[in-house]
Amino acid sequence: MGVPVLGYREALPAGFGWGLLALSVVGVLLLPTSGLWLLIPQALFVLATAYRTVPK
């Protein structure tokens, strides 16, 4: 069971999670008060669901 995206029940790719995590870390380092740190839990959730699901 993956993250529902536009009606699909597939997990987002791990690359998307890594990119989101990298973007949020760079954003937090450049603009610490911007609120980009709120993307870190979402990136970790995408990574967790991407690696938990087994491709068919």
N, C-alpha and C positions, 0 to 999 in steps of 0.2 A: 504494500500500500504506500503510495507516494503522495506528494503534495499536489492537490488539485490545481491545475493551471489551465484556464480556459476550457474547463469541462473534462480535461484529460486527467487520468489518475496515474500518471507516471511521475517518477522523481525527476527533479531538475538535474542537469548534468553537474558533476563535481567541479568541472572547470568554471561554471557559473558561480558556484559557492566560493571557490578560491579567488576568483576575480573580485567578487563582492567583498570578501574579507580584505584583500589587498587594497582595494579602493577605500574602504572604511578606515583601515589603519593609516594609510597615507593622509587621508583627510583629517583624521584626529591629530596626527603629528603636525600638520600645517595649520589647522584651525581647531584648537582644542575645545573651544566653547560653541562650536557649530552644531553639535548634536549628531554628528556623523557616527558617534560611538553607538548610536541606537541600531546601526546596521550590523554590528558585530554579532549579536544574538541570532539575527536572521541568517547571516552567512553560516554560522555554526549549525543552525537547524538544517539548512540546505545541504551542507556537507554530511551531516549525520544521516539524513534520509537518502542521499545519493550513495553512500557507502553501505547502508543497511540493506538496500534492495539489491537483488541478484538479477543481472541482465539475463534475458531468455535467449 
